[in-house]
Structure formats: structure tokens, C-alpha cells
Amino acid sequence: MAPLESGSSQLFFNSNVIDNTFDIYECNSMAATEVVPDGSLFSRPPCTNGPDPPPLPGTSYGKQRTSRSAKACCIHVPEEVQHYWSKLFSEGYQADVFVLTDDGTKILSHSCILGIRSPVLRTILEEATVQHGFRHILISGVPSEAVHVFIGYLYSSRFEQDEMKKYALHLLVLSHVFLVPSLKIVCTDQIERFFLAPDNVVDILQLARLCDAPRVSLICTRMIIGDFKTISLSEGWKVMRQANPSLEQELLESLVEVDTRRQERAKRMEERKVYLQLHEAMEALVHICRDGCRTIGPWDQKLKGNQAACKFPACKGVELLVRHFAACKMRVPGGCANCKRIWQLLELHSCMCSTTDTCRVPLCRHFRMKMQQLGKKEKIKWDLLACKVLESKGTISSIPTRRKLTSKAVGSCPAV
């Protein structure tokens, strides 16, 4: 048996006890009795041998104790108390209600318990006629065993795991019809953990939508979209297509939306990969032109041929481009694909460079001056490209440059 929630604190706690007045007696003799009529007043007894007694519970103190005790009762109910509630239901002591089921089973219950747990049952009980001292109400549409588990839950908020696994769908319906939200939460958890399968997920989805169980609906929808090929061939899907074509259309639209989002996500990841490669190329270009590597570097730097492998992953590729650019006979934009690529790298570097005056990269200042002669749209395009390349790495040192490029691009955009 698994306890799920506590009962009402009013069943186990009486707040009037604390706020009543008390008679305080002298500790040495019962003859010298001193009565304190108001709980908010306190007079020290003449006893000097023992410790001072605690202050009397006044009005505010009593309320504070009441609220704390009530909260404690709501948080925890002893196992023994829940056992007695289950025993009260099983024995039917002083019961005044017969709950009837479809197969004629009669379940003894107490109107006060049913009415306090379910406002719907309270209304039904108020309208039910009394016959021989018992009210008779009917709960139909579900097996009598499920009704028995439902009534037992109303008493003790407990259930047998085997019974819950067997009747979770029926109990979900009963929790919705009779407005028992705590039981709906339990059924949602049980259905999510034990019930869902490709052959019944469509049926459970339709039931969840009827019973206002959004979490079950969401889980079923995700399961259908994740394994659509298998589930669309099930018998439940075929029946749903005929009985509820609007639901089929909604699921197909969700499938298309998820697929579109997946494609957009893949596209963004591919773009980010390209921007990251450009960022690595920028780092390798600055590294070669400023510090030099093993086999290439500036004329005034000593090459480091004996050093370990370079830490810049794009260094070798950029080196090949630079060597080709230096020896190519068609060094004009558009004439050679490799030369065009190095021209674009140099131009992109000039957009990202923050030290143009002291930069060691060739043509950095030239491209910066050329950039000022471009049109607005071309400037915006280069600035946004430089900003995305810096964002791909996401380092703290690149934040000021990114902000500067972003503000320039936004400020250059024409007003709509």
C-alpha cells in the first residue's frame, strides 16, 4: 500500500483546544489556587524551587501553534491513521450509503466521506432519496472493482499497485467525472509509467483529451510523433481516422511542425559549424602573420620548425592558401577559387580586427578603408557575418567586439 496524500487536518486537529482558558495552580499546595481568566495574562506563581514555567498561550500564540500543527498534519499522516480509514471502509461501520455498480454490486460507504472528497458526489448525495436509512447512488460505465478501488481511495488516499495497474484508465475517468484531482495525478503517473504502448497510445490520447489530462495528452502526442510509422499502422489509428478526423489532422500538423523544427535545428547547427570553421581560420591567419608557425611566418620572425604540433586546427589549411596566394599567377578576385577564398578571409579579418594600426595581417588597413566605401547593405552583410563568426566561439574576450559590430549593423539598418 502506498500513501499518497493526507486527509483533512480538521479530522485530526482541534484548534479550539489551544485557545481555551486554563486554570493555573500553585505548585506547593492545591489550597492556594490562582485562576488566570484570560489566556493573554500571566502571573508568576510563588514557587521558587522549580524553573520558571513557560508563558501562557495567548491569542496570537495560539493561532501560531494552530497553523503550525495544521501544516504538520497536512504534510504527514501516520500509517496507523490511514489504516483505520481503510478499515472503516472495508468494515462499513455506521455506513449510510449504498454505491451501486452496473453488475448490481453494492458498496457500503459513508456520505460524509464521499461528500467531503468530491463535490459532485456531494450534490448527488443531497439529491438521493433515503430508503431504510440508506442513500442509494449509481456509478456506472466502469467495472465494479474499479468503483471499489475509487471509493477506497477517497477514504485513505491509498491503493494497491496491482489494482492501479489494472484499472488506471477507469480511475482516470472517475477522477475526472467526480472532480478528484489528486487521483488524476496518480493515474497520470501510472499511465505514463506502465500503460503506454504503440498499439494503445492513440486510444489513450483520445481518453486523455476527454478527461482533461494535459500531461498524458502531451506524452501520447510525443510518442506518436516519435514512432509515427509504426503507430500509423495500428488498429487504433485506423479507428481514430474514421471517428475523429480532426484529431488526425492535428497530429499530422504537429508531425510536420516537429519535422520543420528538426530541419531548422540541423540547418542552424550546420551554419554554426561553418562559422566556427571561419573563426578557426581567422585565428590561424593571425597566428601565422603575427607569431609565425613551424614552416611559415612573418619575415622578421624566426621560424619554429622544431616545435610541437600547432594548436590551431586550421593552421595547415590557411598556410596552404597563403602559399598558393603568394605564387598564383591569376591573383585577381574571381580568377582563382583559392585566391578568392583568401581574399574573402582577409576581408573578413579586417571587419573583425580591432587593432588595424598595429595588425600584422597583410592588407588589413587596405580592406578597412575599402570597407568604408561600400554601400549600406554590403556593410551590414559583412558586419553581421563577422558578428556570427564571433558568436560561434562564444568567448568572453569576443563580447566587446560582438557588441560593437552588432550596434553598427543595427544602426546601419534602414528604418522600416
C-alpha positions as CSV (number, residue, x, y, z in Angstrom):
1,M,0.0,0.0,0.0
2,A,1.4,3.4,-1.0
3,P,0.2,6.5,0.9
4,L,-0.2,9.4,-1.5
5,E,-1.8,12.4,0.3
6,S,-3.0,13.2,3.7
7,G,-6.6,13.8,4.7
8,S,-8.1,16.9,6.1
9,S,-6.3,18.4,9.0
10,Q,-9.7,19.1,10.7
11,L,-10.1,15.3,11.2
12,F,-7.0,15.1,13.5
13,F,-6.7,18.6,15.0
14,N,-9.0,20.8,17.0
15,S,-7.8,24.4,17.1
16,N,-10.3,25.3,19.8
17,V,-8.4,23.3,22.4
18,I,-5.4,25.7,22.4
19,D,-7.4,28.9,22.7
20,N,-9.4,27.8,25.8
21,T,-8.6,29.4,29.1
22,F,-6.5,27.4,31.7
23,D,-6.5,27.2,35.5
24,I,-3.0,27.7,36.9
25,Y,-2.4,26.2,40.4
26,E,0.3,26.9,42.9
27,C,2.9,24.2,42.8
28,N,3.2,23.9,46.6
29,S,-0.4,23.5,47.6
30,M,-3.7,22.8,45.9
31,A,-5.4,25.1,48.5
32,A,-3.8,28.2,47.2
33,T,-5.4,28.2,43.8
34,E,-4.8,31.1,41.4
35,V,-7.0,31.3,38.4
36,V,-6.0,33.2,35.3
37,P,-9.2,34.0,33.5
38,D,-7.6,35.5,30.4
39,G,-5.1,33.4,28.5
40,S,-3.2,36.5,27.4
41,L,-2.3,37.4,31.1
42,F,0.3,35.7,33.1
43,S,1.2,35.9,36.8
44,R,4.3,34.2,38.2
45,P,3.4,31.5,40.8
46,P,5.1,31.8,44.2
47,C,7.1,28.6,43.7
48,T,10.8,29.4,43.9
49,N,12.3,25.9,43.9
50,G,11.5,24.9,40.3
51,P,12.2,26.6,37.0
52,D,10.0,29.3,35.6
53,P,7.0,28.0,33.7
54,P,6.6,28.9,30.0
55,P,4.2,31.8,29.1
56,L,0.6,31.0,28.7
57,P,-0.7,30.7,25.1
58,G,-2.3,34.0,24.3
59,T,-4.5,34.7,21.2
60,S,-1.7,35.2,18.7
61,Y,0.5,32.4,20.2
62,G,-2.4,30.0,20.0
63,K,-3.1,30.9,16.4
64,Q,0.6,30.4,15.5
65,R,0.6,27.0,17.2
66,T,-2.6,26.0,15.4
67,S,-1.3,26.9,12.0
68,R,2.0,25.1,12.5
69,S,0.2,21.9,13.8
70,A,-2.3,22.0,11.0
71,K,0.5,22.3,8.4
72,A,2.3,19.4,10.0
73,C,-0.9,17.3,9.8
74,C,-1.2,18.1,6.1
75,I,2.4,17.1,5.5
76,H,2.3,13.8,7.3
77,V,-0.4,11.4,8.3
78,P,0.7,8.3,10.4
79,E,0.3,4.9,8.8
80,E,-1.9,3.8,11.6
81,V,-4.4,6.6,10.8
82,Q,-4.6,5.6,7.2
83,H,-5.0,2.0,8.2
84,Y,-8.0,3.0,10.3
85,W,-9.6,4.9,7.4
86,S,-9.1,1.8,5.2
87,K,-10.6,-0.4,7.9
88,L,-13.6,2.0,8.2
89,F,-14.3,1.5,4.5
90,S,-13.8,-2.3,4.5
91,E,-16.0,-2.9,7.5
92,G,-18.6,-0.3,6.6
93,Y,-19.1,0.7,10.3
94,Q,-22.1,3.1,10.6
95,A,-22.3,3.4,6.8
96,D,-25.3,5.2,5.4
97,V,-24.8,5.0,1.6
98,F,-25.0,2.1,-0.9
99,V,-22.9,2.7,-4.0
100,L,-24.4,0.6,-6.9
101,T,-22.5,-0.5,-9.9
102,D,-23.5,-1.9,-13.3
103,D,-23.3,-5.6,-12.3
104,G,-25.5,-5.0,-9.2
105,T,-22.7,-4.8,-6.6
106,K,-23.5,-2.7,-3.5
107,I,-20.6,-1.0,-1.8
108,L,-21.1,0.4,1.7
109,S,-19.9,3.9,2.2
110,H,-20.3,7.0,4.4
111,S,-21.9,10.1,2.9
112,C,-19.7,12.4,4.9
113,I,-16.5,10.9,3.4
114,L,-17.8,10.9,-0.1
115,G,-19.2,14.4,0.1
116,I,-16.1,16.0,1.5
117,R,-13.8,14.4,-1.1
118,S,-15.9,15.0,-4.1
119,P,-18.2,18.0,-4.7
120,V,-20.0,16.0,-7.5
121,L,-20.8,13.1,-5.1
122,R,-21.9,15.7,-2.5
123,T,-24.5,17.0,-4.9
124,I,-25.6,13.5,-5.9
125,L,-26.0,12.5,-2.2
126,E,-28.0,15.6,-1.4
127,E,-30.5,14.7,-4.2
128,A,-30.6,11.0,-3.4
129,T,-33.6,9.5,-1.7
130,V,-33.2,7.7,1.6
131,Q,-34.6,4.1,1.8
132,H,-34.5,2.2,5.0
133,G,-31.8,4.6,6.4
134,F,-29.5,4.3,3.4
135,R,-29.0,6.6,0.4
136,H,-28.5,4.8,-3.0
137,I,-26.3,6.2,-5.7
138,L,-25.2,4.7,-9.0
139,I,-21.7,4.8,-10.5
140,S,-21.9,3.2,-14.0
141,G,-19.8,2.8,-17.0
142,V,-16.8,1.1,-15.3
143,P,-16.2,-2.3,-13.6
144,S,-17.4,-2.7,-10.0
145,E,-13.8,-3.5,-9.0
146,A,-12.7,-0.1,-10.3
147,V,-15.5,1.6,-8.3
148,H,-14.4,-0.2,-5.2
149,V,-10.8,1.0,-5.7
150,F,-12.1,4.5,-6.3
151,I,-14.2,4.6,-3.1
152,G,-11.3,3.1,-1.1
153,Y,-9.0,5.9,-2.4
154,L,-11.5,8.5,-1.2
155,Y,-11.1,7.2,2.3
156,S,-7.4,6.7,2.7
157,S,-5.7,8.0,-0.4
158,R,-4.1,4.6,-0.8
159,F,-4.2,1.9,-3.4
160,E,-2.8,-1.5,-4.3
161,Q,-0.3,-1.3,-7.1
162,D,-1.7,-4.3,-8.9
163,E,-5.2,-2.8,-8.8
164,M,-4.0,0.6,-10.0
165,K,-2.1,-1.0,-12.9
166,K,-5.3,-2.8,-13.9
167,Y,-7.8,0.0,-13.5
168,A,-5.8,3.2,-14.1
169,L,-7.7,4.2,-17.2
170,H,-11.1,3.6,-15.4
171,L,-9.9,5.6,-12.4
172,L,-8.7,8.4,-14.6
173,V,-12.3,8.7,-15.9
174,L,-13.8,8.6,-12.4
175,S,-11.3,11.2,-11.1
176,H,-12.4,13.5,-13.9
177,V,-16.1,12.9,-13.6
178,F,-16.2,13.3,-9.8
179,L,-13.5,16.0,-9.6
180,V,-10.8,14.2,-7.5
181,P,-7.6,16.0,-8.8
182,S,-5.2,14.0,-6.5
183,L,-6.4,10.7,-8.0
184,K,-6.0,12.2,-11.5
185,I,-2.3,13.0,-10.7
186,V,-1.8,9.4,-9.6
187,C,-3.5,7.9,-12.7
188,T,-1.4,10.2,-14.9
189,D,1.8,8.9,-13.3
190,Q,0.7,5.2,-13.6
191,I,-0.4,5.6,-17.2
192,E,2.9,7.3,-18.1
193,R,5.0,4.5,-16.4
194,F,3.1,1.3,-17.2
195,F,0.4,1.7,-19.8
196,L,1.6,3.4,-22.9
197,A,2.4,1.2,-25.9
198,P,2.3,1.7,-29.7
199,D,-0.9,-0.3,-30.0
200,N,-2.9,1.7,-27.4
201,V,-1.4,5.2,-27.4
202,V,-4.0,6.6,-29.8
203,D,-6.8,5.3,-27.7
204,I,-5.2,6.7,-24.5
205,L,-4.7,10.1,-26.2
206,Q,-8.4,10.4,-27.1
207,L,-9.3,9.4,-23.5
208,A,-6.8,11.9,-22.0
209,R,-8.3,14.7,-24.1
210,L,-11.8,13.8,-22.9
211,C,-10.7,13.6,-19.3
212,D,-8.7,16.9,-19.4
213,A,-5.3,15.2,-18.6
214,P,-2.8,17.5,-20.5
215,R,0.3,15.7,-19.4
216,V,-1.0,12.3,-20.7
217,S,-2.0,14.1,-23.9
218,L,1.4,15.6,-24.4
219,I,3.2,12.3,-23.7
220,C,1.0,10.4,-26.1
221,T,1.5,13.1,-28.8
222,R,5.2,12.9,-28.4
223,M,5.1,9.1,-28.6
224,I,3.0,9.2,-31.8
225,I,5.3,11.7,-33.5
226,G,8.4,9.8,-32.4
227,D,7.2,6.5,-33.8
228,F,4.7,7.6,-36.4
229,K,5.4,4.9,-39.0
230,T,4.6,2.1,-36.5
231,I,1.7,3.8,-34.8
232,S,0.0,4.9,-38.0
233,L,-0.4,1.2,-39.0
234,S,-2.1,0.3,-35.7
235,E,-5.8,-0.5,-35.4
236,G,-6.3,2.4,-33.0
237,W,-5.1,4.9,-35.7
238,K,-7.4,3.4,-38.3
239,V,-10.4,3.7,-36.0
240,M,-9.4,7.2,-35.0
241,R,-9.2,8.3,-38.7
242,Q,-12.8,7.4,-39.1
243,A,-14.2,8.6,-35.8
244,N,-12.1,11.7,-35.2
245,P,-10.5,13.0,-38.4
246,S,-9.8,16.4,-36.9
247,L,-7.5,14.7,-34.3
248,E,-5.7,13.0,-37.2
249,Q,-5.3,16.4,-38.9
250,E,-3.9,17.9,-35.7
251,L,-1.4,15.1,-35.2
252,L,-0.2,15.4,-38.9
253,E,0.2,19.1,-38.5
254,S,2.2,18.5,-35.3
255,L,4.4,16.0,-37.1
256,V,5.1,18.5,-39.9
257,E,5.9,21.2,-37.3
258,V,8.3,18.9,-35.4
259,D,10.0,17.9,-38.7
260,T,10.3,21.5,-39.7
261,R,11.9,22.4,-36.4
262,R,14.2,19.5,-36.7
263,Q,15.3,20.7,-40.1
264,E,15.8,24.2,-38.9
265,R,17.8,23.0,-36.0
266,A,20.0,20.9,-38.3
267,K,20.4,23.9,-40.6
268,R,21.4,26.2,-37.6
269,M,23.9,23.6,-36.5
270,E,25.4,23.4,-40.0
271,E,25.6,27.2,-40.2
272,R,27.3,27.3,-36.7
273,K,29.8,24.7,-37.9
274,V,30.7,26.9,-40.9
275,Y,31.0,30.0,-38.7
276,L,33.2,28.0,-36.3
277,Q,35.5,27.0,-39.1
278,L,35.7,30.6,-40.2
279,H,36.6,31.6,-36.7
280,E,39.3,29.0,-36.6
281,A,40.6,30.2,-39.9
282,M,40.7,33.8,-38.5
283,E,42.7,32.7,-35.5
284,A,45.1,30.7,-37.7
285,L,45.6,33.6,-40.0
286,V,46.5,36.0,-37.2
287,H,48.7,33.3,-35.7
288,I,50.7,32.8,-38.9
289,C,51.1,36.6,-39.7
290,R,51.9,37.7,-36.1
291,D,53.7,34.9,-34.4
292,G,54.7,32.5,-37.2
293,C,54.4,28.7,-37.2
294,R,56.8,25.9,-37.9
295,T,57.2,26.5,-41.7
296,I,55.6,29.9,-42.3
297,G,55.6,33.3,-40.7
298,P,56.5,37.0,-41.0
299,W,59.8,37.9,-42.4
300,D,61.2,39.3,-39.1
301,Q,60.3,36.2,-37.1
302,K,62.4,33.1,-36.7
303,L,60.5,30.0,-37.8
304,K,59.9,27.3,-35.2
305,G,60.4,24.2,-37.2
306,N,61.2,22.1,-34.2
307,Q,58.2,23.0,-32.1
308,A,55.4,20.6,-31.4
309,A,52.2,20.3,-33.4
310,C,50.4,23.6,-33.8
311,K,47.4,24.1,-31.5
312,F,45.4,25.9,-34.2
313,P,43.4,23.3,-36.2
314,A,43.0,25.4,-39.3
315,C,46.7,26.4,-39.4
316,K,47.7,23.9,-42.1
317,G,44.9,24.8,-44.4
318,V,45.5,28.5,-44.1
319,E,49.2,28.0,-44.7
320,L,48.4,26.2,-48.0
321,L,46.1,29.1,-49.0
322,V,48.7,31.7,-48.2
323,R,51.5,29.9,-50.1
324,H,49.2,29.5,-53.1
325,F,48.2,33.1,-52.9
326,A,51.9,34.2,-53.0
327,A,52.7,32.1,-56.0
328,C,49.5,32.2,-58.0
329,K,49.7,33.9,-61.5
330,M,45.9,34.7,-61.5
331,R,45.8,36.7,-58.3
332,V,42.6,38.6,-59.2
333,P,39.2,38.3,-57.5
334,G,37.1,35.7,-59.4
335,G,40.1,34.3,-61.4
336,C,41.1,31.6,-59.0
337,A,38.9,29.8,-56.4
338,N,41.7,29.5,-53.8
339,C,42.8,33.1,-54.3
340,K,39.1,34.2,-54.0
341,R,38.9,32.3,-50.7
342,I,42.0,34.0,-49.2
343,W,40.7,37.4,-50.4
344,Q,37.5,36.8,-48.5
345,L,39.4,35.7,-45.4
346,L,41.5,38.8,-45.4
347,E,38.4,41.0,-45.9
348,L,36.5,39.2,-43.1
349,H,39.6,39.6,-40.8
350,S,39.5,43.4,-41.5
351,C,35.9,43.5,-40.3
352,M,36.7,41.7,-37.1
353,C,40.1,43.3,-36.3
354,S,40.2,45.8,-33.5
355,T,43.9,46.7,-33.9
356,T,44.1,47.9,-37.5
357,D,47.0,50.3,-37.0
358,T,49.3,47.6,-35.5
359,C,47.9,44.5,-37.2
360,R,50.4,42.2,-38.9
361,V,47.9,40.6,-41.3
362,P,48.5,41.8,-44.9
363,L,46.1,44.3,-46.4
364,C,44.1,44.7,-43.1
365,R,44.2,48.5,-43.3
366,H,43.6,48.5,-47.0
367,F,40.4,46.4,-46.6
368,R,39.2,48.5,-43.7
369,M,39.5,51.7,-45.9
370,K,37.8,49.8,-48.7
371,M,35.0,48.8,-46.4
372,Q,34.2,52.4,-45.7
373,Q,33.4,52.9,-49.4
374,L,30.9,50.1,-49.6
375,G,27.2,50.6,-49.7
376,K,25.0,50.2,-46.6
377,K,23.7,46.8,-47.5
378,E,27.2,45.4,-48.1
379,K,28.5,46.9,-44.8
380,I,25.6,45.3,-42.9
381,K,26.2,42.0,-44.6
382,W,29.9,41.9,-43.6
383,D,29.2,43.2,-40.0
384,L,26.6,40.5,-39.4
385,L,28.9,37.8,-40.8
386,A,31.7,39.0,-38.5
387,C,29.3,39.0,-35.5
388,K,28.1,35.5,-36.2
389,V,31.6,34.2,-36.6
390,L,32.5,35.7,-33.2
391,E,29.3,34.3,-31.6
392,S,30.2,30.8,-32.8
393,K,33.1,30.7,-30.5
394,G,31.3,32.4,-27.6
395,T,34.4,33.5,-25.7
396,I,34.3,36.3,-23.2
397,S,37.1,38.2,-25.0
398,S,34.9,38.5,-28.1
399,I,31.9,40.1,-26.4
400,P,33.0,43.8,-26.8
401,T,33.8,43.3,-30.5
402,R,30.5,41.5,-31.0
403,R,28.6,44.3,-29.3
404,K,30.3,46.9,-31.4
405,L,29.6,45.0,-34.6
406,T,26.0,44.4,-33.7
407,S,25.4,48.1,-32.8
408,K,27.0,49.1,-36.1
409,A,24.8,46.6,-38.1
410,V,21.6,47.7,-36.3
411,G,22.4,51.4,-36.6
412,S,23.1,50.9,-40.3
413,C,19.8,49.2,-41.0
414,P,17.2,51.3,-42.7
415,A,14.1,52.1,-40.7
416,V,11.0,50.0,-41.7
